Amino acid sequence: MSKKASYRRILILCTIFGILLLGIFGYLRIRNAVPDEIKLVAESNESNIPKDQLHLNKDYPISFGDGSSGQDTVKCKLFGLIDLKDVKVSVVKDQKLIPGGTPIGIYMETKGVLIIGTGTVTGMDGLNYEPAYHLVKTGDYIEAVNAEPIYNKTDLIEKVNQYGNEEVILNIRRNEEEIQLKVKPVMTAPEEYRLGIWVRDNTQGIGTLTFIDENGRFGALGHGITDVDTSTLMEMDDGKLYETKILSIIKGEKGSPGEMTGFIDYNDANVRGQIKDNTEAGIFGIANDALKQEVAAEPMDICMKQDIELGPATIRCCASGEVKEYQVEIKEVNMTGDDVNKGIVLEITDPELLNLTGGIIQGMSGSPIIQNNKIIGAVTHVFIQDSSRGFGIFIENMLQMESENQ
């Protein structure tokens, strides 16, 4: 075989191989673009859907058998021939939400006392000790000392001092597992004993209300409240929403996220709701009458993720001192992402909001995203290198998490 013929054969094989690779990558890209689960809003509040067909993206008929079930699995095919994947399709009742945008003060107490680390303490003898080192772990919760329940840092300190230099048994909750650990406190001053454990029993901050539903339940933030030191989702025992006043705004810049700073008066008269759940998709609870009255907006339909369009939308927030809508652009919709609160990529385009905040800043988490007069989601995160852009969560993800925790 001539050298020229050999080169030609190699070229043909490389071309075929390249076409196969492109085909495989194209197939996988299309497959990954199809969501694993799709929710469709029923046109009726009836639990049984009186239809045998619904439409996805207005073009693809999906069979539901005899129409007596609100959930089914359907096959998605490329060109009507090649199987892509099975898609779980469920029908949810039509629901209207009152959009928020109101700033809220958040106070939350942990379920037990959260351990954020261990440290060295100096004993009365002048030596350094670290009694809890390699025993407790960051993210553990202390529930009791010698079987006596504790609820906050003050309880923990009192119990340790009560037992003096006696070895104490700590009841620890670690990833839903209950364990017991023995620790010997160190005397650091007369009648003062320490375990060498850094702990936290509450957290507070400012966020934005996303919605109030027809039953008076609220959703906010669009992401969970995590401990600043451990980055773990905080397990809560009790929590409240408070009225808050925004005092100033630090504009976001490249590499430096901005922030809303405000004043929260933790007075019973300023309570606006009870927090019931802290989840990866936001905080949820019951709004009181004062909050319902302050959220002056007409109820809106919800929009499922497959119906979100790239292009113009708005967000509701209180950057200017009053709740109003600002223009944004939906840049991406990721229906198959594993991250529950990063399904939407949006960009702030409103000149007024950019001038006020520089884009998305801390405190705006939970701002409802609205498109075609429907709530599609809520703002959750900012891009550190571009404060005009950020992530949002699908409203259906928030509602599903709320439903699971009721």
C-alpha positions as CSV (number, residue, x, y, z in Angstrom):
1,M,0.0,0.0,0.0
2,S,1.3,3.4,-1.0
3,K,2.1,6.0,1.6
4,K,-0.6,8.3,0.1
5,A,-3.2,5.6,0.4
6,S,-2.2,4.9,4.0
7,Y,-2.6,8.6,4.9
8,R,-6.0,8.6,3.2
9,R,-7.1,5.6,5.3
10,I,-5.9,7.2,8.5
11,L,-7.6,10.5,7.6
12,I,-10.9,8.6,6.9
13,L,-10.7,6.7,10.2
14,C,-10.0,9.9,12.1
15,T,-12.9,11.6,10.5
16,I,-15.2,8.7,11.3
17,F,-13.9,8.7,14.9
18,G,-14.5,12.4,15.2
19,I,-18.0,12.1,13.9
20,L,-18.7,9.3,16.4
21,L,-17.3,11.4,19.2
22,L,-19.4,14.4,18.2
23,G,-22.5,12.2,18.0
24,I,-21.8,10.8,21.5
25,F,-21.1,14.2,23.0
26,G,-24.2,15.6,21.3
27,Y,-26.4,12.8,22.5
28,L,-25.1,13.2,26.1
29,R,-25.6,17.0,26.0
30,I,-29.1,16.6,24.8
31,R,-29.8,13.9,27.3
32,N,-28.4,16.0,30.2
33,A,-30.6,18.9,29.0
34,V,-33.7,16.8,29.6
35,P,-34.7,17.1,33.3
36,D,-35.1,13.9,35.4
37,E,-38.4,15.2,36.8
38,I,-41.0,17.7,35.5
39,K,-44.0,19.2,37.3
40,L,-47.0,20.4,35.5
41,V,-49.6,22.7,36.9
42,A,-53.2,21.3,36.7
43,E,-55.8,23.6,35.2
44,S,-58.1,22.5,37.9
45,N,-57.8,22.2,41.7
46,E,-59.2,18.7,41.5
47,S,-56.8,16.0,42.6
48,N,-57.8,13.7,39.7
49,I,-56.8,15.3,36.4
50,P,-59.6,14.8,33.8
51,K,-57.3,14.6,30.9
52,D,-55.3,11.9,29.2
53,Q,-52.8,14.2,27.7
54,L,-50.8,17.2,28.9
55,H,-48.2,19.1,27.0
56,L,-44.6,19.8,27.8
57,N,-43.0,22.9,26.3
58,K,-46.2,23.2,24.2
59,D,-45.0,20.7,21.6
60,Y,-44.6,17.3,23.2
61,P,-47.7,15.2,24.1
62,I,-47.3,13.2,27.3
63,S,-49.7,10.3,28.0
64,F,-51.1,9.8,31.5
65,G,-53.0,6.6,30.7
66,D,-56.6,6.9,31.9
67,G,-55.9,10.3,33.5
68,S,-56.7,9.0,37.0
69,S,-53.2,9.6,38.4
70,G,-51.3,12.7,39.0
71,Q,-47.9,11.1,38.5
72,D,-46.3,8.9,35.8
73,T,-43.0,8.1,34.1
74,V,-42.7,8.8,30.4
75,K,-40.0,8.1,27.8
76,C,-38.3,10.9,26.1
77,K,-37.0,10.1,22.6
78,L,-34.7,12.0,20.2
79,F,-36.3,12.4,16.8
80,G,-39.0,10.1,18.0
81,L,-36.7,7.1,17.6
82,I,-33.7,7.2,20.0
83,D,-34.4,6.7,23.8
84,L,-32.9,9.5,25.9
85,K,-34.2,8.8,29.4
86,D,-37.3,8.2,31.5
87,V,-38.7,11.4,32.9
88,K,-40.8,11.5,36.0
89,V,-43.8,13.7,35.3
90,S,-46.2,14.8,38.1
91,V,-49.2,17.1,38.2
92,V,-49.5,19.6,41.0
93,K,-52.5,21.7,41.8
94,D,-52.6,25.3,40.7
95,Q,-51.3,27.6,43.4
96,K,-51.1,31.3,43.8
97,L,-48.5,33.1,46.0
98,I,-48.2,36.6,47.3
99,P,-44.7,37.8,46.2
100,G,-42.5,39.2,48.9
101,G,-39.5,41.5,48.5
102,T,-39.8,42.8,52.0
103,P,-36.6,42.8,54.1
104,I,-36.8,40.5,57.2
105,G,-34.7,40.2,60.3
106,I,-34.0,36.6,61.2
107,Y,-33.2,35.1,64.7
108,M,-32.8,31.4,65.0
109,E,-31.8,29.2,68.0
110,T,-30.0,25.9,67.4
111,K,-31.3,22.5,68.5
112,G,-28.7,21.9,71.1
113,V,-25.4,23.7,71.3
114,L,-23.4,23.7,68.1
115,I,-19.7,22.9,68.3
116,I,-17.7,25.0,65.9
117,G,-14.2,23.8,67.0
118,T,-11.9,23.1,69.9
119,G,-9.2,25.2,71.5
120,T,-6.5,25.4,74.1
121,V,-7.3,26.6,77.7
122,T,-4.8,27.6,80.3
123,G,-5.2,25.8,83.7
124,M,-4.6,27.2,87.1
125,D,-1.2,25.5,87.0
126,G,-0.2,27.7,84.1
127,L,-0.1,24.8,81.6
128,N,-2.1,24.6,78.4
129,Y,-4.7,21.9,77.9
130,E,-7.0,20.9,75.1
131,P,-9.4,18.4,76.8
132,A,-11.9,17.9,74.0
133,Y,-9.3,17.5,71.2
134,H,-10.0,14.5,69.0
135,L,-13.2,13.8,70.9
136,V,-15.8,16.1,69.6
137,K,-16.1,17.2,66.0
138,T,-17.0,20.5,64.3
139,G,-20.7,20.3,63.5
140,D,-21.6,18.2,66.6
141,Y,-24.5,19.3,68.8
142,I,-24.3,19.0,72.6
143,E,-27.7,18.0,73.9
144,A,-27.0,17.2,77.5
145,V,-24.3,17.1,80.3
146,N,-24.5,14.0,82.5
147,A,-28.0,13.3,81.0
148,E,-29.2,16.7,82.0
149,P,-30.6,18.6,79.0
150,I,-29.0,21.9,77.9
151,Y,-30.5,24.4,75.5
152,N,-27.9,27.1,75.2
153,K,-24.4,28.2,76.0
154,T,-25.4,29.5,79.4
155,D,-26.8,26.1,80.3
156,L,-23.6,24.4,79.2
157,I,-21.3,26.7,81.2
158,E,-23.5,26.3,84.3
159,K,-23.5,22.5,84.1
160,V,-19.7,22.2,83.6
161,N,-19.0,24.5,86.5
162,Q,-21.5,22.6,88.6
163,Y,-19.5,19.4,88.3
164,G,-16.2,21.0,88.8
165,N,-13.2,18.9,87.9
166,E,-15.2,15.7,87.6
167,E,-15.3,14.0,84.3
168,V,-18.5,14.7,82.5
169,I,-20.5,12.8,79.9
170,L,-21.6,14.8,76.9
171,N,-24.6,13.7,75.0
172,I,-23.7,14.5,71.4
173,R,-25.9,14.5,68.2
174,R,-23.7,13.8,65.2
175,N,-25.3,13.4,61.8
176,E,-28.5,12.1,63.4
177,E,-26.5,9.6,65.5
178,E,-26.7,9.9,69.3
179,I,-23.3,9.3,71.0
180,Q,-21.8,9.9,74.5
181,L,-18.3,11.2,75.1
182,K,-16.4,11.6,78.4
183,V,-14.5,14.9,78.9
184,K,-12.6,16.1,81.9
185,P,-12.9,19.9,82.4
186,V,-9.9,22.1,83.2
187,M,-9.9,24.5,86.1
188,T,-9.0,27.9,84.6
189,A,-9.9,30.2,87.5
190,P,-11.4,29.7,91.0
191,E,-14.7,27.9,90.5
192,E,-14.4,28.2,86.7
193,Y,-14.0,25.1,84.5
194,R,-13.7,24.8,80.8
195,L,-13.9,22.1,78.2
196,G,-11.9,23.8,75.5
197,I,-14.9,23.8,73.1
198,W,-16.0,26.7,70.9
199,V,-19.8,26.7,70.6
200,R,-22.7,28.7,69.2
201,D,-26.4,28.5,70.1
202,N,-28.0,31.1,67.8
203,T,-27.7,33.1,64.6
204,Q,-29.2,36.3,63.3
205,G,-29.1,38.3,60.1
206,I,-31.1,40.0,57.3
207,G,-32.7,38.5,54.2
208,T,-35.7,38.9,51.9
209,L,-39.1,37.4,52.1
210,T,-40.0,35.4,49.0
211,F,-43.7,34.6,49.3
212,I,-46.7,34.1,51.5
213,D,-49.1,31.4,50.5
214,E,-52.9,31.1,50.8
215,N,-52.5,29.4,54.2
216,G,-50.3,32.1,55.7
217,R,-47.1,30.1,55.4
218,F,-44.0,32.0,54.2
219,G,-40.8,31.1,52.3
220,A,-37.7,33.2,52.4
221,L,-34.0,33.3,51.4
222,G,-34.1,30.5,48.8
223,H,-31.2,28.8,50.6
224,G,-30.6,27.5,54.1
225,I,-29.0,29.2,57.0
226,T,-25.6,27.7,57.5
227,D,-23.1,28.3,60.3
228,V,-20.5,30.8,59.3
229,D,-17.6,28.7,60.7
230,T,-18.6,25.2,59.8
231,S,-20.6,25.9,56.6
232,T,-23.1,23.2,57.7
233,L,-26.9,23.7,57.6
234,M,-27.9,24.7,61.1
235,E,-30.4,22.5,62.9
236,M,-32.9,24.8,64.5
237,D,-35.0,24.5,67.7
238,D,-36.8,27.9,67.4
239,G,-36.8,31.0,65.3
240,K,-38.6,34.2,64.5
241,L,-38.9,36.8,61.8
242,Y,-38.6,40.4,62.8
243,E,-39.3,43.8,61.2
244,T,-36.1,45.3,60.0
245,K,-35.0,48.7,58.7
246,I,-32.3,48.9,56.1
247,L,-29.8,51.5,57.2
248,S,-27.2,51.5,54.4
249,I,-26.0,49.6,51.4
250,I,-22.4,48.5,50.6
251,K,-22.2,48.2,46.8
252,G,-20.9,45.0,45.4
253,E,-17.7,45.0,43.3
254,K,-15.6,42.5,41.5
255,G,-14.2,40.1,44.1
256,S,-16.1,41.8,47.0
257,P,-19.8,41.0,47.5
258,G,-21.9,44.0,48.7
259,E,-24.2,44.0,51.7
260,M,-27.4,45.5,53.1
261,T,-26.9,46.6,56.7
262,G,-29.9,47.1,58.9
263,F,-31.3,47.4,62.3
264,I,-33.3,44.7,64.0
265,D,-35.1,45.4,67.2
266,Y,-35.7,42.0,68.9
267,N,-38.8,43.1,70.6
268,D,-42.0,41.1,70.7
269,A,-43.9,43.9,69.1
270,N,-41.6,43.6,66.0
271,V,-42.1,39.8,65.5
272,R,-43.4,39.1,62.0
273,G,-43.6,35.3,61.9
274,Q,-42.4,32.0,63.4
275,I,-39.7,30.0,61.6
276,K,-40.6,26.4,61.5
277,D,-38.0,24.9,59.1
278,N,-34.4,25.7,58.0
279,T,-33.8,23.7,54.7
280,E,-31.4,23.8,51.8
281,A,-34.2,25.6,49.8
282,G,-34.8,28.3,52.3
283,I,-36.5,29.0,55.6
284,F,-40.3,28.4,56.1
285,G,-42.8,29.2,58.7
286,I,-46.0,31.0,59.6
287,A,-46.4,34.7,58.9
288,N,-48.4,36.8,61.5
289,D,-51.0,39.4,60.6
290,A,-48.5,42.3,60.7
291,L,-46.4,40.7,58.0
292,K,-49.4,39.8,55.9
293,Q,-50.5,43.5,56.0
294,E,-47.0,44.8,55.1
295,V,-46.8,42.5,52.1
296,A,-49.1,44.5,49.9
297,A,-49.2,42.6,46.6
298,E,-51.6,40.7,44.4
299,P,-51.3,36.9,44.4
300,M,-49.5,35.5,41.4
301,D,-49.5,32.1,39.6
302,I,-46.3,30.0,39.9
303,C,-44.2,29.0,36.8
304,M,-42.6,25.6,36.5
305,K,-38.9,25.4,35.4
306,Q,-39.7,24.1,31.9
307,D,-41.8,27.2,31.2
308,I,-39.1,29.7,32.2
309,E,-37.9,31.7,29.2
310,L,-34.5,33.2,28.5
311,G,-34.8,36.9,28.5
312,P,-36.4,39.7,30.5
313,A,-37.8,39.3,34.0
314,T,-37.9,41.3,37.2
315,I,-37.0,40.8,40.9
316,R,-38.8,42.4,43.8
317,C,-36.6,43.9,46.6
318,C,-36.2,46.8,48.9
319,A,-32.9,48.4,47.9
320,S,-34.3,51.9,47.6
321,G,-36.3,52.0,50.8
322,E,-39.5,50.6,49.3
323,V,-40.4,47.3,47.7
324,K,-40.3,47.6,43.9
325,E,-39.5,45.6,40.8
326,Y,-36.2,45.9,39.0
327,Q,-35.3,44.6,35.5
328,V,-33.1,41.5,35.2
329,E,-32.2,39.1,32.4
330,I,-32.6,35.3,32.6
331,K,-29.3,34.0,31.1
332,E,-29.5,30.2,31.8
333,V,-32.0,27.7,33.0
334,N,-30.4,24.5,34.3
335,M,-33.1,21.9,34.8
336,T,-30.8,19.0,35.6
337,G,-28.4,20.6,38.1
338,D,-27.8,18.8,41.4
339,D,-27.6,22.0,43.4
340,V,-31.1,22.7,44.6
341,N,-30.8,26.5,44.7
342,K,-28.7,27.3,41.6
343,G,-31.1,26.4,38.7
344,I,-31.4,29.9,37.3
345,V,-28.6,32.2,36.2
346,L,-29.7,35.9,36.1
347,E,-28.1,39.3,35.4
348,I,-29.2,42.6,36.9
349,T,-29.9,45.0,34.0
350,D,-31.8,47.7,35.8
351,P,-29.7,51.0,35.9
352,E,-31.3,52.1,39.1
353,L,-30.5,48.9,41.0
354,L,-27.0,48.7,39.6
355,N,-26.4,52.3,40.8
356,L,-27.8,51.5,44.2
357,T,-26.2,48.1,44.9
358,G,-23.8,47.2,42.0
359,G,-25.9,44.1,41.4
360,I,-26.8,41.3,43.8
361,I,-25.7,41.8,47.4
362,Q,-26.0,40.0,50.7
363,G,-29.5,40.6,52.1
364,M,-31.2,40.3,48.7
365,S,-31.4,36.5,49.0
366,G,-35.0,35.5,48.7
367,S,-36.0,38.3,46.4
368,P,-38.7,36.8,44.2
369,I,-38.0,36.5,40.4
370,I,-41.1,37.3,38.3
371,Q,-41.6,36.6,34.6
372,N,-44.8,37.0,32.6
373,N,-46.6,37.9,35.8
374,K,-45.7,34.6,37.4
375,I,-43.2,33.7,40.2
376,I,-40.5,31.6,38.7
377,G,-38.0,31.6,41.7
378,A,-35.9,33.6,44.1
379,V,-32.4,35.1,44.1
380,T,-29.9,33.0,46.1
381,H,-26.3,33.8,45.3
382,V,-24.0,36.3,43.7
383,F,-21.1,35.7,41.4
384,I,-18.0,36.9,43.3
385,Q,-16.2,38.1,40.2
386,D,-19.3,39.8,38.7
387,S,-21.8,41.2,41.2
388,S,-24.3,41.9,38.4
389,R,-24.8,38.2,37.9
390,G,-26.0,35.5,40.2
391,F,-28.0,32.3,40.8
392,G,-31.7,31.7,41.6
393,I,-33.7,28.8,42.9
394,F,-36.8,27.5,41.1
395,I,-40.0,28.3,43.0
396,E,-41.1,24.7,42.6
397,N,-38.0,23.6,44.5
398,M,-38.9,25.9,47.4
399,L,-42.5,24.7,47.4
400,Q,-41.5,21.1,47.3
401,M,-39.1,21.5,50.3
402,E,-41.8,23.4,52.2
403,S,-44.3,20.6,51.5
404,E,-41.9,17.9,52.6
405,N,-41.3,19.7,55.9
406,Q,-44.9,20.5,56.9
